Amino acid sequence: MQRKILAAASMFVVLMSSPVNADVYCGGDAPPVKVLTYGDGRVLILTGWRGDFFQVCNLNESWKGVQPTTCFAWMSKLASAINANKRIGIWYGGLEGSGACKTLPTYGAAPAPVYIDLAS
C-alpha cells in the first residue's frame, strides 16, 4: 500500500513539474499594422506585438485546420480593424509561456489561431 502511495505521489510531482501548454491571447492592445494576401491564398499579418509577419489562414485551402470560409471572415475582421483603427486579439491554443506572443513563429510556421477578435 505504501508503495502505491509513493508511486502516485511521485507521478504527481513529475506531472506538476513538466511544462504545460496553455491557451494564450495575443494582442488586443493595437490594430494590425499590415495584412498581406498572396496569390496562393495565404493571409499574413504584421502586428505591433509580434514585429514580424505570421500567417493566420489561407483563402484557397484548409490551413492547419482553418477552413477558407473562416479565413474570409477573419480577413473581414482584419480589414475592418485596419480601416477603423480598431484593436484585434488572436487566441492560440497550446502555446507555452508568457512571452509566447512575442516569439510566435513567423510566416507559415505560425500555429493556426483558434479565433480572431475585433476589440472595441
Residue, then its C-alpha position, 0 to 999 in steps of 0.5 A: m500500500q505504501r508503495k502505491i502511495l509513493a508511486a502516485a505521489s511521485m507521478f504527481v510531482v513529475l506531472m506538476s513539474s513538466p511544462v504545460n501548454a496553455d491557451v494564450y491571447c495575443g494582442g488586443d492592445a493595437p490594430p494590425v499594422k499590415v495584412l498581406t494576401y498572396g496569390d496562393g491564398r495565404v493571409l499574413i499579418l504584421t502586428g505591433w506585438r509580434g514585429d514580424f509577419f505570421q500567417v493566420c489562414n489561407l483563402n484557397e485551402s484548409w490551413k492547419g485546420v482553418q477552413p477558407t470560409t473562416c479565413f474570409a471572415w477573419m480577413s473581414k475582421l482584419a480589414s475592418a480593424i485596419n480601416a477603423n483603427k480598431r484593436i484585434g486579439i488572436w487566441y492560440g491554443g497550446l502555446e507555452g509561456s508568457g512571452a509566447c506572443k512575442t516569439l510566435p513563429t513567423y510566416g507559415a510556421a505560425p500555429a493556426p489561431v483558434y479565433i480572431d477578435l475585433a476589440s472595441 
